[in-house]
């Protein structure tokens, strides 16, 4: 199980992006919710996703990469911590400096 990202450059150093869990169906079915911790500059930096049909996707926007921390909470009460380095690329493939 891991976090995967999707990002789309919008122009003017701004991206729409999302993260979600990637795992097999039976594993995702055992998940109750995922709590994501974003960079502290975000309004509400701790956000919870309960939507199994989107693989517990969190969608937002921003201007730079950072480490996203996630706590996966399973229906049986167990938990697993994950992290993902959000990488935002310009259309030519270069990374942001932030």
C-alpha positions as CSV (number, residue, x, y, z in Angstrom):
1,X,0.0,0.0,0.0
2,X,1.3,3.4,-0.9
3,X,0.3,7.0,-1.7
4,X,0.2,8.0,-5.3
5,X,-0.2,11.5,-6.8
6,X,-1.7,13.2,-9.8
7,X,-0.9,16.8,-10.7
8,X,-1.8,19.2,-13.4
9,X,0.0,22.5,-14.0
10,X,-2.4,25.4,-14.2
11,X,0.0,28.2,-15.0
12,X,1.6,31.0,-12.9
13,X,3.4,28.5,-10.7
14,X,0.1,26.8,-9.6
15,X,-0.9,23.1,-9.7
16,X,-4.1,21.2,-9.1
17,X,-3.1,18.0,-7.4
18,X,-4.4,15.0,-5.6
19,X,-3.2,12.0,-3.6
20,X,-4.8,8.7,-3.0
21,X,-4.1,5.2,-1.7
22,X,-2.9,2.6,-4.1
23,X,-3.5,-1.0,-2.9
24,X,-5.4,-4.1,-3.9
25,X,-9.2,-4.0,-3.6
26,X,-9.4,-6.2,-0.5
27,X,-6.9,-4.0,1.3
28,X,-8.8,-0.8,0.4
29,X,-12.0,-2.4,1.5
30,X,-10.5,-2.8,5.0
31,X,-9.8,1.0,5.3
32,X,-12.1,3.1,7.3
33,X,-10.5,6.5,6.5
34,X,-7.2,8.2,5.7
35,X,-6.1,11.3,7.6
36,X,-3.6,13.4,5.6
37,X,-1.3,16.0,7.1
38,X,-0.3,18.7,4.6
39,X,2.2,21.5,5.0
40,X,1.3,23.8,7.9
41,X,0.7,26.7,5.5
42,X,-2.5,25.1,4.2
43,X,-5.8,26.1,5.7
44,X,-6.9,23.0,7.7
45,X,-3.6,21.1,7.2
46,X,-5.1,17.9,8.6
47,X,-7.7,16.5,6.3
48,X,-9.7,13.2,6.4
49,X,-10.9,11.2,3.5
50,X,-13.6,8.5,3.9
51,X,-14.4,7.9,0.3
52,X,-13.5,4.3,-0.7
53,X,-14.8,4.8,-4.3
54,X,-12.0,7.3,-4.9
55,X,-9.3,5.3,-3.1
56,X,-9.5,7.9,-0.3
57,X,-8.5,10.7,-2.6
58,X,-7.6,14.2,-1.3
59,X,-7.7,16.9,-4.0
60,X,-6.4,20.4,-3.6
61,X,-4.0,22.9,-5.2
62,X,-0.8,24.7,-4.4
63,X,2.6,26.0,-5.6
64,X,5.3,23.7,-4.2
65,X,6.2,20.3,-3.1
66,X,6.5,19.0,0.4
67,X,6.2,15.7,2.4
68,X,2.6,14.5,2.9
69,X,2.1,12.3,6.0
70,X,-0.9,10.0,6.1
71,X,-2.4,7.7,8.8
72,X,-4.5,4.9,7.3
73,X,-7.1,3.8,9.9
74,X,-8.5,0.3,9.3
75,X,-12.0,-0.9,10.2
76,X,-10.5,-3.2,12.9
77,X,-8.8,-0.2,14.6
78,X,-5.3,-0.9,13.4
79,X,-3.3,1.9,11.8
80,X,-0.5,2.3,9.3
81,X,1.6,5.4,8.7
82,X,2.6,6.4,5.2
83,X,4.4,9.4,3.7
84,X,4.8,10.7,0.2
85,X,7.0,13.4,-1.3
86,X,4.7,15.6,-3.4
87,X,6.6,16.4,-6.6
88,X,5.2,19.1,-8.9
89,X,6.6,19.4,-12.4
90,X,6.4,22.1,-15.0
91,X,5.2,21.0,-18.5
92,X,8.8,20.7,-19.6
93,X,9.5,18.2,-16.8
94,X,11.5,20.5,-14.5
95,X,10.7,20.5,-10.8
96,X,9.6,23.4,-8.7
97,X,12.2,25.1,-6.7
98,X,10.0,25.2,-3.6
